[in-house]
Amino acid sequence: MTRRRKHSTLLEVFAWGLNIAGVLGLLAVVLVYLAGQPNSAIAAPPDPRSETALPTTTAYPLPYYLPTITPNPLTTRIAPVTSTPFVLASGRHGAVIGFSVSGRPIEVYTFGDGPKERMIVAGIHGGYEWNTIALAEQLIEYLDEHEEDVIPNDVTLYIVPNMNPDGEARGHDIYGRVNDHGVDLNRNFPANWVAEWDRDGCWDLTATTGGVGPGSEPETRAIMNFIETHDIEALISYHSAALGIFPGGVPWEENSKDLAIAIKRVSTYPYPPIDTGCEYTGTLADYAVEQGAAAVDMELTNHRDTDFDMNVKVLGVFLNWEPDKKK
């Protein structure tokens, strides 16, 4: 009996030793795992909001900076990106003048260096009017090859090929019209701005808004900042489709009407434009007029073609047109 008790005691001691060794090994594994984690992960759980936060950009110091509205379900949110410029054979690239809601760059291409500054803006309605972006890129390629022959010595031309890159990225359809806050950017400028408008005779295929305030959107502020820091003498805002040439100003400003008439002479775009009864508010053309420029909204023939050959003629008129300083 005594020998059997001694043998049992030795087995119990051995079993307890194995248990203690196992616990110590498990504790060591836990300590090693915790040591490899960042301090912030130990101190607090991750903030779930970080997965949906929009990329931040430095706001332009404009008086119209206001908070933006909640992103709509069509958002194409991306992380802050490095610009991927439109590639030209010469190696010329655009300068970034701002960023979209989702961090895509808005670029401007510059031709000439004269004191008379002219500006062309395309893609304000993104993918819904994608052919305006295609036209702007064609004009950029054309000028890249023929700048000295086309640009007068006393003119500088700025072209923004895509003011609404988020809308263009979303799709070449009605859902590509607004930015990633659901705002119609051609309703967001401070001139005659309203948040909502009578939709009779106006584009009304999807829900849109003019924003929470004039100039509330980063895309709008980028263009405003550029215009306000330059002496833009004349501006074309390209759109599609079919309605014609709309002079800026309420009522239409005289030099803007003269520019529209000059463009009509070399194009098939209707002027006066087709009147659908729509009341246009917060437009780029009206804002440009308030800043001292002659300006027109110009609609391409359809949503497919760029009318390139005709718009080369329009470009020639635009670059050589002179405003009447007395008007």
Secondary structure by P-SEA (a helix, b strand, c coil): caaaaaaaaaaaaaaaaaaaaaaaaaaaaaaaaaaaccccccccccccccccccccccccccccbbbbcccccccccccccccccccccccbbbbbccccccbbbbbbbbcccccbbbbbbcccccccaaaaaaaaaaaaaaaaacccccccccbbbbbbccccaaaaaacccccccccccccccccccccccccccccccccccccccccccccccaaaaaaaaaaaaccccbbbbbbbcccccccccccccaaaaaaaaaaaaacccccccccccccccccaaaaaaaacccccccccccccccaaaaaaaaaaaaaaccccccc
